């Protein structure tokens, strides 16, 4: 997605110190999105959030609850306004918590860039480019590739960006094969 600089998965929204997947405590699984506000607004990210799931569905576990974690009062105000707009549009109660971000704990390496990890040829190429897992996790290219492999984005944009990812010719072809089944314009930013 244009404007998204980095995505990382992790845990937030609770009070447990240093949570892990097997000891998440009172946190939820979350996605941290770093973005360039000159290319996409916070409101634009909120629109993607609301359109990428059913915000009226409750969840069976706090580990998977719907929430927006705000870094400041302005983000909170915008998130609350957008929630009200969605409720008005749907005519239903939205079950999404809007909370202050107090801490974000990065999830284990094997949780990062989930869709890419299901594509061995691409991971082979990316492991050569990013031998350090932190570099892989923080890579803008890996975040974009993860979205494409997950089926999100524009095929035209992918073709424009294809040679910028550093993949081998085999990797480029595999990426096109994976995404050839069709992309959807809504990106869940995973």
Buried (B, 14 or more C-beta within 10 A) or exposed (E): BBBBBBBBBBBBBBEBEEBEEEEBBEBBBBBBBEBEEEEBEBEBBBBBBBEBEEBBEEEEEBBEBBBBBBEEEEBBEBBEEBBEBBBEEEEEEBBBBBBEBEBBBBBEEEBBBEBBBEBEBBBBBBEEBBEEBEEBBBBBBBBBBBBBBBBBBBEEBBEEBBEEBBBEEEBBEBBBEBBEEEBEEBBBBB
